[in-house]
């Protein structure tokens, strides 16, 4: 139980104690109990105690009410005559509907139904039809209201719990998506780095053969390069084997895509229903392999999102070559909902890629309508 619930329970008990004290004083100062004040005081105290403990023992006040009404009709008149008792009666019946559950709730309903004729049948004055209607409404309404409020409270608690679970599951799925995307990036980086190391090893071997007659430091340097390259390549292959344990073997053998296939990608997306225009700005240069691959994946993911969520639309891909950076923009003129109602894990992967290279990413709706994904990747372009 949280602090607010505990505080609410304390406030309720304080109010109940105040009402109980008011009822006890009303009974003790009633002229009708003048000749049996001691007995009336004892009954009033029992009734007051039942009001205070009604949250944990909701049936006890109902039994106390029946006893008080019966005593009021027989030997102790004045116990159930004042306004404090009428208020206590409403509070007691409401609490029964609010805090009883299952079979106990059904039992409480039977007791409340029994209180109605008991309250209406005053032997000193036979009840009229209007009296029956009054007591049915007066005593039945609090019980029904208590049941309704309890079910509403339970529904609110269930909705809160469902929202909490959904949030936890969403965080778990997001974490899994980030981990999967990082593993994918690591695999792709492995391919890029492994290729570079393979080139180093090949060049070192070729250089050593060219310098076959050189007995100086050049041969030793090439030996070191070759040895270090072979070691690094071996370790990278071990890492790749671990990363790809859960992947189909065929997927591990697929070549890595690059921006050279961007027009092919645009054609494939257009065939799926989203026309794509590819625009190149600046002087195209050969990008570092990792940047090239990441740029392709960014475009691929952005076009996939547009195809899924933009509706009837067109897309425009801008590849911008700058002196020390490469920018990619994917714009569409659709509904502008981006990842729509989904998890947004695709854009999470895009962000991971951009962060790997120390770049910047922005994604959101466009003022003129549609959605935009913009990424800037810093590079070192040889002059």
C-alpha positions as CSV (number, residue, x, y, z in Angstrom):
1,X,0.0,0.0,0.0
2,X,1.4,3.4,-1.0
3,X,1.7,6.5,1.2
4,X,-1.4,8.2,-0.3
5,X,-3.5,5.1,0.4
6,X,-2.3,4.9,4.0
7,X,-3.0,8.6,4.5
8,X,-6.5,8.2,3.0
9,X,-7.2,5.3,5.4
10,X,-6.1,7.4,8.4
11,X,-8.3,10.3,7.3
12,X,-11.3,7.9,6.9
13,X,-10.8,6.5,10.3
14,X,-10.6,10.0,11.8
15,X,-13.8,11.0,10.2
16,X,-15.4,7.7,11.3
17,X,-14.3,8.4,14.8
18,X,-15.8,11.9,14.7
19,X,-19.1,10.5,13.4
20,X,-19.1,7.8,16.1
21,X,-18.4,10.4,18.8
22,X,-21.2,12.6,17.4
23,X,-23.6,9.6,17.5
24,X,-22.6,8.7,21.1
25,X,-23.2,12.2,22.3
26,X,-26.5,12.4,20.5
27,X,-27.7,9.2,22.2
28,X,-26.5,10.2,25.7
29,X,-28.1,13.6,25.6
30,X,-31.4,12.3,24.1
31,X,-34.4,12.7,26.5
32,X,-35.7,9.4,25.3
33,X,-32.9,7.4,27.0
34,X,-33.1,9.3,30.3
35,X,-34.2,6.2,32.3
36,X,-31.7,3.8,30.7
37,X,-28.7,6.0,29.9
38,X,-26.2,3.4,31.0
39,X,-27.4,0.7,28.6
40,X,-27.8,3.3,25.8
41,X,-24.2,4.4,26.4
42,X,-22.9,0.9,26.1
43,X,-24.8,0.3,22.9
44,X,-23.6,3.6,21.5
45,X,-20.0,2.8,22.2
46,X,-20.3,-0.6,20.4
47,X,-21.9,1.1,17.4
48,X,-19.1,3.7,17.4
49,X,-16.4,1.0,17.5
50,X,-18.0,-0.8,14.6
51,X,-17.9,2.4,12.5
52,X,-14.2,2.9,13.1
53,X,-13.3,-0.7,12.1
54,X,-15.7,-0.9,9.2
55,X,-12.8,-0.8,6.6
56,X,-11.4,-4.1,7.8
57,X,-14.7,-5.7,9.1
58,X,-17.5,-4.3,6.9
59,X,-20.1,-6.8,8.2
60,X,-19.7,-5.8,11.8
61,X,-21.4,-2.4,11.4
62,X,-24.3,-4.0,9.6
63,X,-24.9,-6.4,12.5
64,X,-24.5,-3.5,14.9
65,X,-27.1,-1.5,12.9
66,X,-29.6,-4.3,13.1
67,X,-29.1,-4.6,16.8
68,X,-29.5,-0.8,17.3
69,X,-32.7,-0.7,15.3
70,X,-34.2,-3.7,17.0
71,X,-33.3,-2.3,20.5
72,X,-34.7,1.1,19.4
73,X,-38.1,-0.6,18.5
74,X,-38.2,-2.6,21.8
75,X,-36.4,-1.7,25.0
76,X,-34.1,1.2,24.2
77,X,-36.0,3.8,22.2
78,X,-34.0,6.8,21.1
79,X,-31.0,4.8,19.9
80,X,-31.9,5.2,16.2
81,X,-33.8,8.4,16.1
82,X,-31.3,11.2,15.5
83,X,-29.5,12.6,12.5
84,X,-26.2,11.1,13.5
85,X,-27.5,7.6,13.3
86,X,-29.1,8.2,9.9
87,X,-25.7,9.4,8.6
88,X,-23.9,6.5,10.3
89,X,-26.4,4.1,8.6
90,X,-25.7,5.5,5.2
91,X,-21.9,5.3,5.8
92,X,-22.2,1.7,7.1
93,X,-24.2,0.5,4.1
94,X,-22.0,2.2,1.6
95,X,-18.9,0.7,3.2
96,X,-20.4,-2.8,3.0
97,X,-20.9,-2.4,-0.8
98,X,-17.5,-0.9,-1.2
99,X,-15.3,-3.2,0.8
100,X,-17.1,-6.6,0.7
101,X,-16.2,-9.1,-2.1
102,X,-17.7,-12.2,-3.6
103,X,-19.9,-14.2,-1.3
104,X,-19.4,-11.7,1.5
105,X,-20.8,-9.0,-0.8
106,X,-23.9,-11.2,-1.4
107,X,-24.3,-11.8,2.3
108,X,-24.0,-8.0,2.9
109,X,-26.7,-7.4,0.3
110,X,-29.0,-9.9,2.1
111,X,-28.4,-8.1,5.4
112,X,-29.1,-4.7,3.8
113,X,-32.3,-6.1,2.4
114,X,-33.3,-7.2,5.9
115,X,-32.5,-3.8,7.4
116,X,-35.1,-2.1,5.1
117,X,-38.2,-3.8,6.6
118,X,-36.7,-3.6,10.0
119,X,-36.3,0.1,9.7
120,X,-39.7,0.6,8.1
121,X,-41.7,-1.6,10.5
122,X,-41.9,0.6,13.6
123,X,-44.4,-1.0,16.0
124,X,-45.3,2.4,17.4
125,X,-46.4,3.6,14.0
126,X,-47.4,1.3,11.1
127,X,-45.6,2.3,7.9
128,X,-47.3,3.6,4.8
129,X,-46.4,2.9,1.2
130,X,-44.4,6.0,1.0
131,X,-42.3,4.8,4.0
132,X,-41.4,1.6,2.2
133,X,-40.4,3.5,-0.9
134,X,-38.3,5.9,1.2
135,X,-36.4,3.2,3.0
136,X,-35.8,1.1,-0.1
137,X,-34.2,4.2,-1.9
138,X,-32.6,5.5,1.3
139,X,-30.8,2.3,2.2
140,X,-30.5,0.6,-1.2
141,X,-28.8,3.5,-3.0
142,X,-25.7,3.7,-0.7
143,X,-25.2,-0.1,-1.1
144,X,-25.4,0.1,-4.9
145,X,-23.2,3.2,-4.9
146,X,-20.6,1.4,-2.8
147,X,-20.5,-1.5,-5.3
148,X,-20.2,0.8,-8.3
149,X,-17.3,2.8,-6.7
150,X,-15.5,-0.4,-5.7
151,X,-15.7,-1.7,-9.3
152,X,-14.5,1.6,-10.6
153,X,-11.6,1.6,-8.2
154,X,-10.7,-2.0,-9.2
155,X,-10.9,-1.1,-12.9
156,X,-8.6,2.0,-12.4
157,X,-6.1,-0.2,-10.6
158,X,-6.2,-2.8,-13.3
159,X,-5.7,-0.1,-16.0
160,X,-2.8,1.3,-14.0
161,X,-1.2,-2.1,-13.7
162,X,-1.8,-2.8,-17.4
163,X,-0.1,0.5,-18.3
164,X,2.8,-0.3,-16.0
165,X,3.3,-3.7,-17.6
166,X,3.0,-2.3,-21.1
167,X,5.6,0.3,-20.2
168,X,7.9,-2.4,-18.9
169,X,7.4,-4.6,-21.9
170,X,8.0,-1.6,-24.2
171,X,11.3,-0.9,-22.4
172,X,12.3,-4.5,-22.7
173,X,11.4,-4.6,-26.4
174,X,13.3,-1.4,-27.0
175,X,16.3,-2.7,-25.2
176,X,16.2,-5.9,-27.2
177,X,15.9,-3.9,-30.4
178,X,18.9,-1.7,-29.5
179,X,21.0,-4.8,-28.6
180,X,20.0,-6.5,-31.8
181,X,20.9,-3.4,-33.9
182,X,24.2,-3.0,-32.1
183,X,25.0,-6.6,-32.8
184,X,24.1,-6.0,-36.5
185,X,26.3,-2.9,-36.6
186,X,29.1,-4.9,-35.0
187,X,28.8,-7.6,-37.6
188,X,28.9,-5.1,-40.4
189,X,31.8,-3.2,-38.9
190,X,33.6,-6.5,-38.7
191,X,33.2,-7.1,-42.4
192,X,34.5,-3.6,-43.1
193,X,37.5,-3.9,-40.8
194,X,38.3,-7.5,-41.7
195,X,38.4,-6.5,-45.4
196,X,40.9,-3.7,-44.6
197,X,43.0,-6.0,-42.5
198,X,43.0,-8.6,-45.3
199,X,44.3,-5.9,-47.7
200,X,47.1,-5.1,-45.2
201,X,48.1,-8.7,-45.0
202,X,48.1,-9.2,-48.7
203,X,50.1,-6.0,-49.3
204,X,52.6,-7.0,-46.7
205,X,53.2,-10.4,-48.3
206,X,53.5,-8.8,-51.7
207,X,55.9,-6.2,-50.4
208,X,58.1,-8.8,-48.7
209,X,58.4,-10.7,-52.0
210,X,59.3,-7.6,-53.9
211,X,62.0,-6.9,-51.3
212,X,63.4,-10.5,-51.4
213,X,66.9,-9.2,-51.7
214,X,66.6,-6.7,-48.8
215,X,68.0,-8.1,-45.6
216,X,67.5,-4.9,-43.6
217,X,64.7,-3.4,-41.6
218,X,62.1,-3.4,-44.4
219,X,61.8,-7.2,-44.3
220,X,61.4,-7.1,-40.6
221,X,58.8,-4.4,-40.8
222,X,56.8,-6.4,-43.3
223,X,57.0,-9.5,-41.1
224,X,55.6,-7.5,-38.2
225,X,52.8,-6.1,-40.3
226,X,51.9,-9.5,-41.6
227,X,52.0,-11.1,-38.2
228,X,49.9,-8.4,-36.6
229,X,47.4,-8.4,-39.4
230,X,47.0,-12.2,-39.3
231,X,46.4,-12.1,-35.6
232,X,43.8,-9.3,-35.8
233,X,42.1,-11.1,-38.7
234,X,41.9,-14.3,-36.7
235,X,40.4,-12.5,-33.6
236,X,37.9,-10.7,-35.7
237,X,36.8,-14.0,-37.3
238,X,36.3,-15.5,-33.8
239,X,34.2,-12.5,-32.9
240,X,32.1,-12.8,-36.0
241,X,31.5,-16.5,-35.2
242,X,30.2,-15.5,-31.8
243,X,28.0,-12.8,-33.2
244,X,26.5,-15.0,-35.9
245,X,25.7,-18.0,-33.8
246,X,22.0,-17.2,-34.0
247,X,21.9,-16.2,-37.6
248,X,21.3,-18.4,-40.7
249,X,24.5,-19.4,-42.4
250,X,23.3,-17.9,-45.7
251,X,22.8,-14.5,-44.1
252,X,26.5,-14.5,-43.0
253,X,27.6,-14.9,-46.6
254,X,25.6,-12.1,-48.1
255,X,27.7,-9.1,-49.3
256,X,27.3,-5.8,-47.5
257,X,25.3,-3.2,-49.4
258,X,26.5,0.3,-50.1
259,X,25.3,3.6,-51.6
260,X,26.2,2.2,-55.0
261,X,22.9,0.2,-54.7
262,X,20.8,3.1,-53.7
263,X,19.1,3.4,-57.1
264,X,18.3,-0.3,-57.0
265,X,16.8,0.2,-53.5
266,X,14.7,3.1,-54.8
267,X,13.4,1.0,-57.7
268,X,12.5,-1.8,-55.3
269,X,10.6,0.6,-53.0
270,X,8.9,2.2,-55.9
271,X,7.7,-1.2,-57.0
272,X,6.1,-1.7,-53.6
273,X,4.1,1.4,-54.0
274,X,6.2,4.4,-52.9
275,X,7.8,6.4,-55.8
276,X,11.3,7.5,-54.8
277,X,13.5,10.2,-56.3
278,X,17.2,10.1,-55.6
279,X,19.2,13.4,-55.7
280,X,22.9,13.7,-55.3
281,X,24.4,17.1,-54.3
282,X,28.1,18.1,-54.2
283,X,31.0,16.3,-55.7
284,X,30.6,12.5,-55.2
285,X,33.7,10.9,-53.6
286,X,34.4,7.5,-52.2
287,X,33.2,7.3,-48.7
288,X,34.8,5.3,-45.9
289,X,33.3,1.8,-46.0
290,X,31.6,2.1,-42.6
291,X,30.0,5.4,-43.4
292,X,28.9,4.1,-46.9
293,X,27.2,1.1,-45.3
294,X,25.6,3.1,-42.5
295,X,24.3,5.7,-45.0
296,X,22.7,2.9,-47.0
297,X,21.1,1.4,-43.9
298,X,19.7,4.8,-42.9
299,X,18.1,5.3,-46.3
300,X,16.8,1.8,-46.3
301,X,15.1,2.1,-42.8
302,X,13.7,5.6,-43.5
303,X,12.1,4.4,-46.8
304,X,10.8,1.3,-45.1
305,X,9.1,3.5,-42.5
306,X,7.7,5.7,-45.2
307,X,6.4,2.7,-47.1
308,X,4.6,1.4,-43.9
309,X,3.2,4.6,-42.4
310,X,3.1,7.4,-44.9
311,X,0.2,6.2,-46.9
312,X,-0.2,7.4,-50.5
313,X,2.9,9.5,-50.9
314,X,6.2,10.1,-52.7
315,X,9.7,10.1,-51.2
316,X,12.8,12.0,-52.0
317,X,16.3,10.8,-51.0
318,X,19.1,13.5,-50.9
319,X,22.7,12.4,-50.8
320,X,24.8,15.5,-50.0
321,X,28.6,15.4,-50.2
322,X,30.3,18.0,-48.1
323,X,34.0,18.8,-47.5
324,X,34.2,17.0,-44.1
325,X,30.8,15.4,-43.8
326,X,28.2,13.4,-45.6
327,X,24.5,14.1,-45.2
328,X,21.5,12.0,-46.1
329,X,17.9,13.1,-46.1
330,X,14.8,11.0,-46.7
331,X,11.6,13.1,-47.1
332,X,8.1,12.0,-47.8
333,X,4.8,14.0,-48.3
334,X,2.5,11.4,-46.6
335,X,0.7,11.5,-43.3
336,X,3.8,12.4,-41.4
337,X,3.4,9.8,-38.7
338,X,6.9,8.4,-38.9
339,X,6.9,5.1,-37.0
340,X,3.2,5.3,-36.6
341,X,1.7,3.2,-33.9
342,X,4.7,0.8,-33.9
343,X,7.6,0.6,-31.5
344,X,9.9,2.9,-33.5
345,X,12.7,0.3,-33.2
346,X,13.9,1.1,-36.8
347,X,14.7,4.7,-36.0
348,X,16.3,3.4,-32.8
349,X,18.7,1.4,-35.0
350,X,19.3,4.5,-37.2
351,X,20.2,6.5,-34.2
352,X,22.6,3.8,-33.0
353,X,24.4,3.9,-36.4
354,X,24.7,7.6,-36.4
355,X,26.1,7.7,-32.8
356,X,28.7,5.1,-33.7
357,X,30.3,7.6,-36.1
358,X,29.7,10.7,-33.9
359,X,27.1,12.0,-36.2
360,X,23.8,13.8,-35.7
361,X,20.2,12.6,-36.5
362,X,16.9,14.4,-36.6
363,X,13.5,12.8,-37.4
364,X,10.1,14.3,-37.2
365,X,7.1,15.7,-39.1
366,X,7.6,18.4,-41.7
367,X,5.8,21.8,-41.5
368,X,4.4,21.3,-45.0
369,X,3.3,17.8,-44.2
370,X,5.0,14.4,-44.3
371,X,8.0,13.0,-42.4
372,X,11.7,13.7,-42.6
373,X,14.8,11.8,-41.5
374,X,18.1,13.7,-41.7
375,X,21.5,12.3,-40.7
376,X,25.0,14.0,-40.8
377,X,28.1,11.7,-40.6
378,X,31.5,13.3,-40.2
379,X,34.1,12.0,-42.6
380,X,37.7,12.5,-43.7
381,X,37.7,12.9,-47.5
382,X,41.1,12.9,-49.1
383,X,41.8,16.0,-51.2
